[in-house]
Amino acid sequence: MDIVLRAAFLFVFVFVLMRAIGKRELSSLEPFDLVLLIVLGDAIQQGLTQDDYSVTGAVLAVGTIALLQVAVSYTSFRFPRLRPVLDGEPVVIVQDGKAIDKNLRRERLTHDDLAEAARQEQIASLDDVAWAVLEKNGKISFIEK
């Protein structure tokens, strides 16, 4: 039972941590970020199972995390008002060719990040963009004029 409680606590901790990190950072992992995620996973494993290396302990830990993930997914589906909290919301970052600085700051994006994403979509200038939206998964969608 101790492993189940630790798994539930660590699930909530990691869920809140990932929401705090932000969608843009998670969508564009640099090699150093990947190493940090691996270290984070190892640290969580140590806190989760402590000295229990049994198959039963592993099944309990993984099963608890999987069950909690399904519960979060179902809750998001069943209760639309909780969806923004659980899944996040898309954010408009460009409107009529003008970057919305307040939203860029909130999402920790620079104008250079925005220009780079536009270039990757074959858009030469933000003046050609009607809307740009930072989606829930961290990708930027562009709608040209």
C-alpha positions in Angstrom: 0.0 0.0 0.0 3.0 2.3 0.7 4.0 2.0 -3.0 0.5 3.0 -4.2 0.5 6.1 -2.0 4.0 7.1 -3.1 3.0 6.5 -6.8 -0.1 8.7 -6.4 1.8 11.5 -4.7 4.6 11.4 -7.3 2.0 11.3 -10.2 0.4 14.5 -8.8 3.8 16.1 -8.3 5.0 15.3 -11.9 1.6 16.4 -13.3 1.9 19.8 -11.6 5.6 20.1 -12.5 4.9 19.5 -16.2 2.1 22.0 -16.2 4.4 24.6 -14.5 7.3 23.9 -17.0 5.1 25.0 -19.9 4.1 23.5 -23.2 6.7 25.2 -25.3 9.6 23.9 -23.3 8.2 20.3 -23.4 7.6 20.4 -27.1 11.2 21.4 -28.0 13.5 19.3 -25.9 17.2 20.0 -26.3 19.7 17.3 -25.5 20.3 18.7 -22.0 16.6 18.7 -21.3 16.4 15.1 -22.3 19.2 14.2 -19.9 17.3 16.1 -17.1 14.2 14.1 -17.8 16.1 10.9 -17.6 17.6 12.0 -14.3 14.2 13.1 -13.1 12.8 9.7 -14.0 15.5 7.9 -12.0 15.0 10.2 -9.0 11.3 9.5 -9.1 11.9 5.7 -9.4 14.1 5.8 -6.3 11.5 7.8 -4.3 8.7 5.5 -5.6 10.0 2.1 -4.9 12.8 2.9 -2.4 14.4 -0.5 -1.8 11.5 -2.6 -3.2 12.8 -4.2 -6.4 10.1 -6.9 -6.6 7.9 -7.4 -9.6 4.8 -6.9 -7.4 6.1 -3.4 -6.3 6.8 -2.5 -10.0 3.3 -3.7 -11.0 1.7 -1.7 -8.2 3.7 1.5 -9.0 3.1 1.3 -12.8 -0.5 0.3 -12.4 -1.2 3.1 -10.0 0.3 5.7 -12.4 -1.6 4.2 -15.3 -4.8 4.2 -13.4 -4.3 7.9 -12.4 -3.6 8.8 -16.0 -6.8 7.2 -17.2 -8.7 8.9 -14.4 -7.3 12.3 -15.4 -8.1 11.6 -19.0 -11.7 10.5 -18.2 -12.2 13.5 -15.9 -11.1 15.8 -18.6 -13.5 14.1 -21.0 -16.4 14.0 -18.6 -16.1 17.5 -17.0 -15.4 20.1 -19.7 -14.9 22.9 -17.1 -11.9 21.0 -15.8 -10.3 20.6 -19.2 -8.4 23.9 -19.2 -6.8 22.9 -15.8 -6.0 19.3 -16.8 -5.1 19.7 -20.4 -4.3 23.4 -20.9 -5.7 25.8 -23.5 -4.4 27.0 -26.8 -3.1 30.6 -26.6 -3.3 33.2 -29.4 0.2 34.7 -29.8 -0.2 36.6 -33.1 -3.3 38.4 -34.4 -3.4 40.2 -37.7 0.4 40.1 -38.1 1.1 41.5 -34.7 2.6 39.5 -31.9 0.7 39.7 -28.6 3.5 40.4 -26.2 1.5 39.7 -23.0 0.8 36.1 -24.2 4.4 35.7 -25.4 5.7 36.6 -22.0 3.2 34.4 -20.2 4.3 31.4 -22.4 8.0 32.4 -22.2 8.4 32.8 -25.9 10.6 35.3 -27.6 10.0 37.0 -30.9 12.9 35.0 -32.3 11.2 31.8 -31.3 8.1 32.9 -33.1 10.0 33.9 -36.2 11.8 30.6 -36.2 8.5 28.7 -36.0 7.1 30.8 -38.8 10.1 30.1 -41.0 9.8 26.4 -40.4 6.2 26.7 -41.8 7.6 28.6 -44.9 6.2 31.9 -43.7 8.7 34.7 -44.4 7.0 37.5 -42.3 4.6 37.7 -39.5 2.8 40.3 -41.5 1.5 37.4 -43.6 -0.1 35.7 -40.6 -3.7 36.3 -39.6 -3.4 34.1 -36.4 -0.8 32.1 -34.7 -1.8 29.9 -31.9 0.3 28.1 -29.4 -1.5 24.7 -29.2 -1.8 22.6 -26.1 0.9 20.3 -27.3 3.4 23.2 -27.6 3.4 23.5 -31.4 2.5 26.8 -33.1 -0.2 26.8 -35.7 -0.2 29.5 -38.3 -3.2 30.7 -40.3 -2.1 32.9 -43.1 -4.0 36.0 -44.3 
